């Protein structure tokens, strides 16, 4: 039986999303682990009690790292997780831009990059710190008419980017440079797109760029060390990892 605490109170826990699967896929993988068991006859519920489950902010399919999961009453805190601070480690690749702004997309532009040095990257980063305006990618979970923009593009619709919106960048540093690759550590607020940042940095140094690797290393109080790896996604581990969101109120902000 599912513990009553899990059913009535729920909570928050974090998993490490593997690269190559969507955030929604991860939630779908967790459902039978928490609520039932997989067997040849199909999904069999552990309980008839309906419990909500969701995640606290989409992580790109081609990215890995922290994905916060809300269960039961914990789902009410997911909006705070979405708006709260996040940390990312990203590798950008100079010289080519893609339609998705990452390595999974189709190359749409190319430009010289041999002249660019680490100090050039560091110099332009200043304009991306603090409160800035950012245009979200067309390939994103943002919606138009109730449908994801990325889905509309895939279906062949002509989708215009949404207007630039204010976002917050608390910390932004170039930690390594090995042309054409540059490494950035980013701490940002909700609604920020690292793919857009990397693309904008490429343009700012007189070239173009896309994301080669992206990892969310922290979301709110959850770090990689606290998150469950895919091999540890078991019912017992999840129930042990559940945290009462009321204890995290200050840390989430």
PyMOL commands that set and color helices and strands:
alter all, ss='L'
color gray80, all
select helices_A, chain A and resi 4-8+23-35+72-83+118-128+149-154+194-204+230-232+235-241+245-252
alter helices_A, ss='H'
color red, helices_A
select strands_A, chain A and resi 11-17+36-39+42-45+53-55+64-71+86-94+96-98+107-110+130-134+143-144+147-148+165-178+181-188+209-219+222-223
alter strands_A, ss='S'
color yellow, strands_A
deselect
rebuild
show_as cartoon
